[in-house]
Amino acid sequence: MADNIIIGTFMDDDIEMAERKGIGHPDSICDQITEQISVELCKYYLQEFGVIMHHNVDKALLIGGQSMPAYNGGRIIKPISLIIAGRATQQVNDKIIPVEEIAIETAKKWLQKNIRHLDVSKDILISSKIRPGSADLVGLFNRFGKGEIPLANDTSFGAGYYPTTLLENSIVKIEELLNSSDIKNKFPFIGDDIKVMGVKDHSKYYFTIAIAMIDKYISDLNDYVSKIKQVKQFIHTNLLLPNATIYINTADDYARESIYLTVTGTSAESGDDGQVGRGNRVNGLITPYRPMSLEATAGKNPVSHIGKIYNYFAMDVSRAIVENHFADEANVFIVSQIGKPINEPQLIHIKLKNAADKKRIEGLVKEKLNSLSEYWRKIMDLK
């Protein structure tokens, strides 16, 4: 055990850990669905009223079901439950907005598209508990509808950094590779619930990958073991990272025939629960060695909710600083006060490595702050 204990200094950069939860992870399901509900509400509001109305649908709880996986195919014996909650404008004058219907239909469509082996008609129960927003927060939001600078509807902070490390990039590449449509055609037994934990120990890299294997494509234990080896070799071949060790499904106990077998390709089918905000940050990673906020960005409105806007903004500014060659590395921290214009943060703190021109960096930040009232378009990708 002592060999696993490393005592260093605050300047150490030879040790690193990071994580990514794939699209089929219960936490990712909650994040992705609530974010998509926000997008669909924004589209509805824009189409019907020409402006985005107040909403924050940033709460969801996934309660795992029960399953009986088996070689060549098992079954679900108790469905997953998904509860969506939050606040949203539900009526404008005499116009009733079908918020609950939008939320449930959006969740079903997302699941059908992304969790391939989940039967949405019987394997999951979806309920929506979205209620109208509080009068004070709706009042803060209404400024946006009048064409003015939105007012922050929370006191919160955002954090971002750039560039990403080799370890971080490799983690993203592994998950995206295994969850790509091409690989699912090549290896149909790979489920959508994939989690990658990466560790850098000086010049060595270790990747621990959890893959929910789909039972109907597995004939027996030997077939399972063979398929795990195929995937491991495939990653090694495509990753092209020297000194990398890859582990897959380390909880497997072949002697007891206890293996990570699922019916639907997600651990949510059998007791693994999920919640908004426990998954990846806005850059797709969980990075304890790097600046990050614990704020859940998914489902928050992209107009005035600082918990969303400032985290995207911090990542954007840090990237722009480095890509414009103003510094080799940038960490950006930004904090708001509720009720203040979103382009007037209380403080922006930027930490740089080998900064070239601080005046130009200040100009860049001011320019981006001035565009924050339209930043929602970038977040929604509605340019």
ROFI-284194 format. One line per 8 residues: number of its first residue (from 1); their letters; for each residue x, y, z of N, C-alpha, C. Coordinates in steps of 0.2 Angstrom, whole numbers, plus 2048, in hexadecimal, padded with zeros to 3 digits. Layout:
<recs>
NUM) a) X,Y,Z,X,Y,Z,X,Y,Z | ...
</recs>
This chain:
<recs>
1) madniiig) 804,7FA,800,800,800,800,804,806,800 | 80A,806,804,80E,80C,804,811,80E,7FD | 811,80A,7F8,814,80B,7F2,80F,810,7EE | 808,810,7F0,803,814,7ED,803,81B,7F0 | 807,81C,7F5,806,823,7F8,80C,827,7F6 | 80A,82D,7F3,80F,832,7F0,80E,838,7F4 | 814,83A,7F6,814,841,7FA,818,846,7F6 | 815,84B,7F4,819,850,7F0,818,857,7F2
9) tfmdddie) 818,85C,7EE,817,863,7EF,811,865,7EB | 810,86C,7EC,80A,86F,7E8,80C,870,7E1 | 813,870,7E0,815,871,7D9,815,86B,7D5 | 814,865,7D8,814,85F,7D4,80F,85F,7CE | 811,85D,7C8,80D,85C,7C2,80E,855,7BF | 811,851,7C3,812,84A,7C0,80D,845,7C2 | 808,847,7C6,803,843,7C9,7FC,847,7C7 | 7F8,843,7C4,7F1,846,7C2,7EC,840,7C2
17) maerkgig) 7E6,843,7C3,7E0,83E,7C3,7DA,842,7BF | 7D6,83F,7BB,7D0,842,7B8,7CB,83C,7B6 | 7C5,83E,7B5,7C0,839,7B4,7BB,83C,7AF | 7B8,838,7AB,7B2,839,7A7,7AD,834,7A7 | 7A7,836,7A8,7A1,832,7A8,79E,832,7A1 | 79D,82C,79E,79A,82C,797,793,82D,797 | 790,82E,791,789,830,790,784,82C,794 | 785,825,794,781,821,797,781,820,79F
25) hpdsicdq) 786,824,7A2,786,824,7A9,780,827,7AC | 77E,824,7B2,777,827,7B5,778,82F,7B6 | 77E,831,7B9,77F,838,7BA,77F,83C,7B3 | 782,839,7AE,782,83D,7A7,77B,83D,7A4 | 777,838,7A5,770,837,7A3,76C,83D,7A6 | 76D,83E,7AC,769,844,7B0,76C,84B,7AD | 772,84B,7AC,775,852,7AA,772,853,7A2 | 773,84E,79E,771,84F,797,76A,850,796
33) iteqisve) 766,84D,79A,75F,84E,799,75C,854,79B | 75F,857,7A1,75D,85D,7A3,75F,863,79F | 765,862,79C,768,867,798,764,867,791 | 762,861,78F,75E,861,789,757,864,78A | 754,863,790,74E,866,791,74E,86E,791 | 754,870,794,755,878,794,755,87A,78D | 759,877,789,759,879,782,752,879,77E | 74E,873,77F,748,873,77C,743,878,77F
41) lckyylqe) 743,87A,785,73F,87F,788,741,886,785 | 748,887,784,74A,88D,781,748,88E,77A | 748,888,776,745,888,76F,73E,88A,76F | 73A,887,774,733,888,774,732,88F,776 | 735,892,77B,734,899,77D,736,89E,777 | 73B,89C,774,73D,8A1,76E,738,8A1,768 | 736,89B,767,731,89A,761,72A,89D,763 | 728,89C,769,721,89F,76B,721,8A6,76D
49) fgvimhhn) 727,8A9,770,727,8AF,773,72C,8B4,771 | 731,8B1,76D,737,8B5,76A,73C,8B6,770 | 73C,8B3,775,740,8B4,77B,740,8AE,77F | 746,8AD,782,747,8A7,787,744,8A9,78E | 73F,8A5,791,73C,8A7,797,740,8A3,79D | 73F,8A6,7A3,742,8A3,7A9,741,89C,7AA | 747,898,7AB,746,891,7AC,74D,88F,7AF | 74D,88A,7B4,752,886,7B6,750,87F,7B7
57) vdkallig) 751,87B,7B3,74F,874,7B3,755,86F,7B5 | 758,871,7BA,75F,86E,7BC,75F,869,7C1 | 75A,866,7C2,759,861,7C8,756,85A,7C4 | 75A,855,7C6,757,84E,7C3,75A,849,7C8 | 756,844,7C9,758,83E,7CD,756,838,7C9 | 75B,834,7C8,75A,82D,7C5,75B,828,7CA | 756,824,7CB,756,81F,7D0,756,818,7CC | 75C,815,7CD,75D,80F,7C9,758,809,7CA
65) gqsmpayn) 757,805,7C5,752,800,7C5,755,7F9,7C7 | 752,7F4,7C5,755,7ED,7C7,755,7E9,7C0 | 75A,7E5,7BF,75A,7E1,7B9,75D,7DA,7BB | 75C,7D6,7B6,75F,7CF,7B6,762,7CE,7B0 | 769,7D0,7AF,76D,7CF,7A9,76E,7C8,7A9 | 76F,7C5,7A3,771,7BE,7A2,774,7BE,79B | 778,7B9,79A,77C,7B7,794,776,7B6,78E | 777,7BA,789,773,7BA,783,76C,7BE,784
73) ggriikpi) 76C,7C1,78A,766,7C6,78B,763,7C5,791 | 762,7CA,795,75E,7C9,79B,758,7CE,79B | 756,7D1,7A1,750,7D5,7A1,750,7DA,7A6 | 74C,7DF,7A5,74B,7E4,7AB,745,7E2,7AF | 746,7E2,7B5,740,7DF,7BA,73D,7E5,7BE | 741,7EB,7BE,73E,7F1,7C1,741,7F7,7BD | 73C,7FB,7BB,73F,801,7B6,743,806,7BA | 747,809,7B7,74A,80F,7B9,745,815,7BA
81) sliiagra) 746,819,7BF,742,81F,7C0,746,825,7BF | 743,82A,7BB,747,831,7BA,742,836,7BC | 744,83A,7C1,740,840,7C4,743,846,7C2 | 740,84A,7BE,743,851,7BC,73F,856,7BF | 743,85B,7C2,740,861,7C6,744,867,7C4 | 741,86D,7C6,744,873,7C5,73E,878,7C4 | 740,87E,7C1,73B,883,7C1,73B,886,7B9 | 735,888,7B7,734,88A,7B0,72E,88E,7B0
89) tqqvndki) 72E,893,7AB,728,897,7AA,723,893,7A6 | 71D,892,7A9,718,88E,7A6,712,891,7A3 | 712,898,7A4,70C,89B,7A1,70E,8A3,79F | 70D,8A5,799,70E,8AC,797,707,8AF,795 | 704,8B3,799,6FE,8B6,798,6F9,8B0,798 | 6F5,8AF,792,6F1,8A9,792,6F4,8A3,78F | 6FA,8A3,78D,6FD,89E,78A,700,899,78F | 6FE,893,78F,700,88D,793,706,88A,790
97) ipveeiai) 70C,889,793,712,886,790,712,87F,793 | 712,87A,78E,712,873,790,719,871,793 | 71B,873,798,722,872,79B,723,86B,79D | 71E,868,7A0,71F,861,7A2,71F,85C,79C | 71B,85E,797,71B,859,791,722,85A,78D | 724,860,78D,72B,861,78A,730,85E,78D | 730,85E,794,735,85A,798,735,853,797 | 72F,850,797,72F,849,797,730,846,790
105) etakkwlq) 72E,84A,78B,72F,848,784,736,849,782 | 73A,84E,785,741,84F,783,745,849,786 | 743,847,78D,747,842,790,746,83B,78C | 740,83A,78A,73F,834,786,743,834,780 | 743,839,77C,747,83A,776,74E,839,777 | 751,83C,77C,758,83C,77E,75A,834,77F | 756,831,783,757,82A,785,757,826,77F | 752,827,77B,751,822,775,757,823,770
113) knirhldv) 75A,829,770,760,82B,76C,766,828,76E | 767,829,775,76E,828,778,76F,821,77C | 769,81E,77F,76A,818,783,767,813,77E | 76B,810,77A,768,80C,774,764,806,776 | 765,803,77C,762,7FC,77E,75D,7FD,783 | 75B,804,785,756,805,78A,74F,806,786 | 74B,802,788,744,803,786,740,808,789 | 740,80E,787,73D,814,78A,735,812,78C
121) skdiliss) 732,80E,788,72B,80D,78A,72A,809,790 | 72F,805,792,72E,801,798,734,800,79D | 73A,802,79B,73F,802,7A0,741,808,7A4 | 73D,80D,7A3,73E,813,7A7,738,817,7A8 | 737,81A,7AE,731,81E,7AF,733,825,7B0 | 730,82A,7AD,733,831,7AD,72D,835,7B0 | 72F,839,7B5,72A,83E,7B7,72D,845,7B8 | 729,84A,7B7,72B,851,7B7,728,854,7BD
129) kirpgsad) 72C,858,7C1,72A,85C,7C6,72C,863,7C5 | 72C,866,7BF,72E,86D,7BE,728,871,7C0 | 72A,876,7C4,725,87B,7C7,727,882,7C4 | 722,887,7C5,724,88E,7C3,729,891,7C7 | 72D,896,7C5,733,899,7C8,730,89E,7CD | 735,89F,7D2,733,8A4,7D7,733,8AB,7D4 | 72F,8AF,7D7,72D,8B6,7D4,734,8BA,7D4 | 738,8BA,7D9,73E,8BE,7D9,743,8BC,7D3
137) lvglfnrf) 744,8B5,7D2,748,8B3,7CD,745,8B5,7C6 | 73F,8B4,7C5,73C,8B5,7BF,73C,8BD,7BD | 73C,8C1,7C3,73D,8C8,7C2,744,8CA,7BF | 749,8C6,7C2,750,8C8,7C0,751,8C6,7B8 | 74D,8C0,7B7,74E,8BE,7B0,74A,8C2,7AB | 745,8C6,7AD,741,8C9,7A8,745,8CF,7A5 | 74A,8D1,7A8,74E,8D7,7A5,751,8D4,79E | 753,8CE,79D,755,8CB,797,750,8CC,791
145) gkgeipla) 749,8CB,793,744,8CB,78E,743,8D2,78C | 745,8D7,790,745,8DE,78D,74B,8E1,789 | 74F,8DC,788,755,8DE,784,75B,8E1,788 | 75A,8E0,78F,760,8E3,793,764,8DD,795 | 76A,8DF,798,76F,8DA,79B,76B,8D6,7A0 | 76B,8CF,79F,768,8CB,7A5,76C,8CC,7AB | 768,8CB,7B1,76B,8CC,7B7,76C,8C5,7BA | 772,8C4,7BD,774,8BD,7C0,76E,8BB,7C5
153) ndtsfgag) 76C,8B4,7C4,767,8B2,7C8,76A,8AD,7CE | 770,8AE,7CF,774,8AA,7D4,77A,8AE,7D6 | 77C,8AC,7DC,783,8AE,7DE,787,8A8,7DE | 78C,8A8,7D9,78F,8A2,7D8,796,8A3,7D4 | 79A,89E,7D3,7A0,89F,7CF,7A1,89A,7CA | 7A5,89C,7C5,7A7,897,7C0,7AF,896,7BF | 7B1,891,7BD,7B8,890,7BD,7BA,88C,7B6 | 7BF,88E,7B3,7C1,88A,7AD,7C9,88A,7AC
161) yypttlle) 7CB,886,7A8,7D3,886,7A7,7D4,883,79F | 7DA,885,79D,7DC,882,797,7E4,883,796 | 7E7,87F,793,7E5,879,78F,7E4,873,793 | 7E1,86E,790,7E0,867,794,7E6,863,793 | 7E7,85E,797,7ED,85A,797,7EC,854,793 | 7F2,851,792,7F2,84A,78E,7ED,845,792 | 7ED,845,798,7E9,840,79C,7E2,842,79B | 7E0,848,79B,7D9,84A,79A,7D7,849,793
169) nsivkiee) 7DB,84B,78E,7D9,84A,787,7D8,842,786 | 7DC,83E,789,7DC,837,788,7D5,834,78B | 7D4,836,791,7CD,834,794,7C7,835,78F | 7C7,83C,78D,7C1,83D,788,7C1,839,782 | 7C7,838,77F,7C8,834,779,7C6,82D,77A | 7C7,82A,780,7C5,823,781,7BE,823,782 | 7BB,827,786,7B3,827,786,7B0,828,780 | 7B2,82D,77C,7AF,82F,776,7B0,829,771
177) llnssdik) 7B6,826,771,7B7,820,76C,7B2,81B,76E | 7B2,819,774,7AE,813,776,7A6,814,775 | 7A4,81B,775,79D,81C,775,79B,81F,76E | 7A0,81E,769,79F,820,762,79A,81B,75F | 797,81E,75A,792,819,756,796,814,752 | 79C,816,750,7A0,811,74C,7A2,80B,750 | 7A4,80D,756,7A7,807,75B,7A1,803,75D | 79B,806,75E,795,802,760,793,7FD,75B
185) nkfpfigd) 794,7FF,755,793,7FA,74F,798,7F5,74F | 79F,7F7,751,7A4,7F2,751,7A3,7ED,757 | 7A2,7F0,75D,7A1,7ED,763,79A,7EE,766 | 795,7EB,764,78E,7EC,766,78D,7EB,76D | 792,7E7,770,791,7E5,777,793,7EA,77C | 796,7F0,77A,798,7F5,77E,792,7FA,77F | 790,7FA,786,78A,7FF,788,78C,806,788 | 787,80A,789,788,812,789,78B,814,78F
193) dikvmgvk) 78A,810,795,78D,813,79B,794,811,79C | 798,816,79A,7A0,815,79B,7A3,81A,79F | 7A7,818,7A4,7AA,81D,7A8,7B2,81C,7A8 | 7B5,821,7A7,7BD,821,7A6,7C0,825,7AC | 7C4,822,7AF,7C8,825,7B4,7D0,825,7B2 | 7D3,82A,7B2,7DA,82A,7AF,7DF,82D,7B5 | 7E4,82A,7B5,7EA,82B,7BA,7F0,82C,7B7 | 7F4,832,7B8,7FA,832,7B6,7FF,832,7BB
201) dhskyyft) 804,82E,7BB,809,82D,7C0,810,82E,7BD | 812,834,7BD,818,836,7B9,817,834,7B2 | 81B,830,7AF,81B,82E,7A8,816,829,7A6 | 813,826,7AB,80E,820,7AA,807,822,7AB | 803,81F,7A6,7FB,821,7A6,7F7,81B,7A7 | 7F2,81C,7AB,7EE,816,7AD,7E7,818,7AC | 7E3,814,7A8,7DC,815,7A7,7D8,810,7A9 | 7D3,811,7AE,7CE,80C,7B1,7C8,80E,7AD
209) iaiamidk) 7C5,809,7AA,7BF,80A,7A6,7BA,805,7A8 | 7B4,808,7A9,7AE,804,7AB,7A9,804,7A5 | 7A8,7FE,7A2,7A4,7FD,79C,79E,7F9,79E | 798,7FB,79D,792,7F7,79E,791,7F3,798 | 792,7ED,799,792,7E8,793,78B,7E6,792 | 789,7E5,78C,782,7E3,78B,781,7DC,78A | 77D,7D9,78E,77C,7D2,78F,77A,7CE,789 | 776,7D0,784,774,7CC,77F,779,7CB,77A
217) yisdlndy) 77F,7CE,77A,784,7CD,776,78A,7C9,779 | 788,7C6,77F,78D,7C2,782,78B,7BB,783 | 78E,7B6,781,78C,7B0,781,78D,7AC,788 | 793,7AD,78A,795,7AA,791,79B,7AE,794 | 79E,7AC,799,7A4,7AF,79C,7AA,7B0,798 | 7AB,7AA,794,7B1,7AB,790,7B0,7B0,78A | 7AA,7B0,788,7A9,7B5,783,7A9,7BD,786 | 7A7,7BD,78C,7A8,7C4,78F,7AF,7C6,790
225) vskikqvk) 7B3,7C1,793,7BA,7C3,794,7BE,7C4,78D | 7BC,7C0,788,7BF,7C2,781,7BD,7C9,77F | 7B7,7CB,780,7B5,7D1,77D,7B8,7D7,781 | 7B9,7D6,787,7BD,7DB,78B,7C4,7DC,789 | 7C7,7D6,787,7CE,7D7,784,7CE,7DA,77E | 7C9,7D9,779,7C8,7DC,773,7C8,7E4,774 | 7C4,7E6,778,7C3,7ED,77A,7CA,7F0,77C | 7CD,7ED,781,7D3,7EF,783,7D8,7F0,77E
233) qfihtnll) 7D9,7EB,77A,7DE,7EB,774,7DC,7F1,76F | 7D6,7F2,76E,7D3,7F7,76A,7D5,7FE,76C | 7D4,7FF,773,7D6,805,776,7DD,807,775 | 7E1,802,777,7E9,802,776,7EB,804,76F | 7E8,801,76A,7EA,802,763,7E8,809,761 | 7E2,80C,763,7E0,812,761,7E2,818,765 | 7E4,817,76C,7E6,81C,770,7ED,81F,76F | 7F1,81A,76D,7F8,81C,76B,7FB,820,771
241) lpnatiyi) 7FA,81E,777,7FD,821,77C,803,81D,780 | 809,81F,77F,80E,81A,782,80D,81A,78A | 810,814,78D,810,814,794,809,814,797 | 804,811,793,7FD,811,796,7FB,80A,798 | 7F8,80A,79D,7F5,803,7A0,7ED,804,7A0 | 7E9,800,79D,7E2,800,79D,7DF,7FA,7A1 | 7DA,7FC,7A5,7D7,7F7,7A9,7CF,7F8,7A7 | 7CC,7F3,7A6,7C4,7F3,7A5,7C1,7EF,7A9
249) ntaddyar) 7BB,7F1,7AC,7B7,7EE,7B1,7BB,7EA,7B7 | 7BE,7EE,7BB,7C3,7EB,7C0,7BF,7E8,7C5 | 7B8,7E9,7C6,7B4,7E6,7CB,7B3,7DE,7C9 | 7B4,7DD,7C3,7B2,7D6,7C1,7B6,7D1,7C5 | 7B2,7CB,7C6,7B5,7C6,7CA,7B4,7BF,7C5 | 7B8,7BD,7C1,7B7,7B8,7BC,7B6,7B1,7C0 | 7B9,7B0,7C6,7B8,7AA,7C9,7B1,7A9,7CC | 7AE,7AF,7CE,7A7,7AE,7D0,7A2,7B0,7CB
257) esiyltvt) 7A5,7B1,7C5,7A1,7B3,7BF,79C,7B9,7C1 | 7A0,7BE,7C4,79D,7C4,7C6,79F,7CA,7C1 | 79B,7CC,7BC,79E,7D0,7B7,799,7D6,7B6 | 79B,7DB,7B2,797,7E1,7B1,793,7E0,7AB | 78E,7DC,7AC,789,7DB,7A6,782,7DE,7A7 | 780,7E1,7A2,77A,7E5,7A2,775,7E3,79D | 76F,7E5,79E,76A,7E4,798,76A,7EA,794 | 76A,7F0,796,769,7F6,793,76F,7FA,791
265) gtsaesgd) 775,7F8,794,77B,7FC,793,77C,802,797 | 778,802,79D,779,807,7A2,778,804,7A9 | 77C,806,7AE,77C,804,7B4,776,806,7B8 | 772,80B,7B5,76C,80E,7B8,767,808,7B8 | 767,803,7B4,762,7FE,7B4,762,7FA,7BA | 767,7FA,7BE,768,7F6,7C4,76B,7F9,7CA | 767,7FE,7CC,769,801,7D3,76E,807,7D3 | 771,809,7CD,776,80E,7CD,772,814,7CC
273) dgqvgrgn) 772,819,7D1,76E,81F,7D0,772,825,7CD | 76E,82A,7CB,771,830,7C8,76E,836,7CA | 772,83C,7C9,770,842,7CC,773,848,7C7 | 770,84D,7C6,773,853,7C3,779,856,7C7 | 77E,857,7C3,784,85B,7C7,789,856,7C9 | 788,850,7C9,78D,84B,7CB,792,849,7C6 | 790,84B,7C0,794,849,7BA,79A,84D,7B8 | 79B,84D,7B1,7A0,851,7AE,79F,859,7AF
281) rvnglitp) 7A4,85D,7AF,7A4,864,7AF,7A2,866,7A8 | 7A2,86D,7A6,7A0,86F,79F,7A6,86D,79A | 7AC,86B,79C,7B1,869,797,7B1,861,797 | 7AC,85E,79A,7AB,856,799,7AF,852,79D | 7B2,855,7A2,7B7,852,7A7,7B5,853,7AE | 7B7,84F,7B3,7B8,850,7BA,7BF,851,7BC | 7C1,856,7BE,7C9,857,7BF,7CB,85A,7C6 | 7CC,856,7CA,7CE,858,7D1,7D4,85C,7D2
289) yrpmslea) 7D9,85B,7CD,7DF,85F,7CD,7DE,866,7C9 | 7D8,868,7C7,7D7,86E,7C3,7D2,872,7C6 | 7D2,878,7C4,7CC,87C,7C6,7C5,87A,7C4 | 7C1,879,7C8,7BA,878,7C6,7B5,87A,7CB | 7AF,87B,7C9,7A9,87C,7CD,7A5,876,7CE | 7A2,876,7D4,79D,870,7D5,796,872,7D2 | 795,878,7D0,78F,87A,7CD,78C,875,7C8 | 786,873,7C8,783,86F,7C3,781,874,7BD
297) tagknpvs) 784,874,7B7,782,878,7B2,77C,876,7AE | 77B,86F,7AE,776,86C,7AA,76F,86F,7AC | 76B,871,7A7,764,873,7A8,763,87A,7AA | 768,87D,7AC,767,884,7AE,766,888,7A8 | 763,88E,7A9,761,892,7A3,768,895,7A1 | 769,896,79A,76F,899,797,76F,8A0,797 | 76A,8A4,79A,76A,8AB,799,76C,8AE,79F | 76A,8AC,7A5,76C,8B0,7AB,76F,8AC,7B1
305) higkiyny) 76F,8A5,7B0,771,8A1,7B5,779,8A0,7B5 | 77C,8A4,7BA,783,8A4,7BA,787,89D,7BB | 783,899,7BF,786,892,7C0,787,88F,7B9 | 784,891,7B4,785,88E,7AE,78A,892,7A9 | 788,899,7A9,78B,89D,7A4,792,89E,7A6 | 794,89F,7AD,79B,8A1,7AF,79F,89B,7AE | 79D,895,7AE,7A1,88F,7AD,7A3,88E,7A6 | 79E,88F,7A2,7A0,88F,79B,7A5,895,799
313) famdvsra) 7A3,89B,79C,7A7,8A1,79A,7AE,8A0,79D | 7AF,89D,7A2,7B6,89C,7A5,7BA,898,7A1 | 7B7,892,79E,7BA,88E,79A,7BC,891,793 | 7B7,895,791,7B8,898,78A,7BE,89D,78B | 7BE,8A1,790,7C3,8A6,791,7CA,8A3,791 | 7CA,89E,795,7D1,89B,796,7D4,898,790 | 7CF,895,78C,7D1,892,785,7D3,898,781 | 7D0,89D,781,7D1,8A3,77C,7D8,8A6,77E
321) ivenhfad) 7DA,8A7,784,7E0,8A9,786,7E6,8A5,784 | 7E5,89F,784,7EB,89A,782,7EB,89A,77A | 7E5,899,777,7E5,899,770,7E7,89F,76C | 7E7,8A5,770,7E9,8AB,76D,7F0,8AD,76F | 7F3,8A7,772,7FA,8A8,774,7FC,8AD,779 | 7F7,8AF,77D,7F8,8B4,782,7FB,8B1,789 | 7FB,8AA,789,7FE,8A6,78F,7FE,89F,78D | 803,89B,790,803,894,78F,7FE,890,793
329) eanvfivs) 7FB,893,798,7F6,890,79C,7F2,895,7A0 | 7EB,894,7A0,7E7,899,7A4,7E2,895,7A8 | 7E1,898,7AE,7DB,896,7B2,7D7,89C,7B3 | 7D1,89B,7B3,7CC,8A1,7B3,7C7,8A0,7B9 | 7C6,8A4,7BD,7C1,8A4,7C2,7BD,8AA,7C2 | 7B6,8A9,7C2,7B1,8AF,7C2,7AC,8AE,7C7 | 7AA,8B4,7CA,7A4,8B3,7CF,79F,8B9,7CE | 799,8B7,7D0,793,8BC,7CF,790,8BD,7D5
337) qigkpine) 78C,8C2,7D5,787,8C4,7DA,780,8C4,7D8 | 77C,8C1,7DB,775,8C0,7D9,772,8C8,7D8 | 76F,8C9,7D2,76B,8CF,7D1,770,8D4,7CD | 776,8D2,7CC,77B,8D7,7C8,77B,8D5,7C1 | 77C,8D9,7BC,77D,8D7,7B5,782,8D2,7B4 | 780,8CD,7B0,785,8C7,7AF,78C,8C9,7AC | 78C,8CF,7A9,792,8D1,7A6,796,8D6,7AB | 794,8D6,7B1,797,8DA,7B6,799,8D5,7BC
345) pqlihikl) 79D,8D0,7BB,79F,8CC,7C1,7A2,8CF,7C7 | 7A1,8CD,7CD,7A5,8D0,7D2,7AC,8CF,7D2 | 7AF,8CA,7CF,7B6,8C9,7CE,7B7,8C4,7C9 | 7BD,8C5,7C5,7C0,8C0,7C0,7C7,8C0,7C2 | 7C9,8B9,7C4,7D0,8B8,7C6,7D3,8B3,7C0 | 7D8,8B6,7BD,7DB,8B2,7B8,7E2,8B0,7BA | 7E4,8AA,7BA,7EB,8A7,7BC,7EE,8A5,7B5 | 7F4,8A7,7B4,7F7,8A6,7AE,7FE,8A3,7AE
353) knaadkkr) 800,89F,7A9,807,89C,7A9,80A,89F,7A3 | 810,8A3,7A4,814,8A6,79F,80F,8AB,79B | 80C,8B0,79E,808,8B4,79B,80C,8B9,796 | 80A,8BB,790,80D,8BF,78C,80B,8C6,78C | 805,8C7,78D,802,8CE,78C,7FC,8CF,790 | 7FC,8D1,797,7F6,8D1,79B,7F1,8D6,799 | 7F4,8DC,796,7EF,8E1,793,7EA,8DE,78E | 7ED,8DA,789,7E9,8D7,784,7E4,8D2,787
361) ieglvkek) 7E6,8CE,78C,7E2,8CA,790,7DC,8CD,793 | 7DE,8D3,796,7D8,8D7,799,7D3,8D9,794 | 7D6,8DB,78E,7D1,8DD,788,7CD,8D8,786 | 7D0,8D2,785,7CC,8CC,783,7C7,8CA,788 | 7C8,8CA,78E,7C3,8C9,793,7BD,8CE,793 | 7BF,8D4,793,7BA,8D9,792,7B5,8D8,78C | 7B9,8D7,787,7B5,8D6,780,7B0,8D0,781 | 7B2,8CB,784,7AE,8C5,785,7A8,8C6,78B
369) lnslseyw) 7AA,8CA,790,7A5,8CC,795,79F,8D0,791 | 7A1,8D5,78D,79C,8D9,789,798,8D5,785 | 799,8CF,783,795,8CB,77F,791,8C6,783 | 791,8C6,78A,78E,8C1,78E,786,8C1,78D | 783,8C7,78B,77C,8C7,78A,77A,8C2,785 | 77E,8C1,780,77D,8BC,77A,780,8B6,77B | 783,8B4,781,787,8AE,782,782,8A8,782 | 77C,8A9,783,777,8A3,783,777,8A0,77C
377) rkimdlk) 778,8A4,777,778,8A1,770,77D,89C,76F | 783,89E,772,789,899,772,788,893,775 | 785,894,77B,784,88E,780,77F,889,77C | 77A,88C,779,775,888,776,777,886,76F | 77C,889,76C,77E,888,766,779,88A,761 | 776,890,762,771,892,75D,773,898,75A | 77A,899,758,77D,89E,755,77A,8A0,74E
</recs>
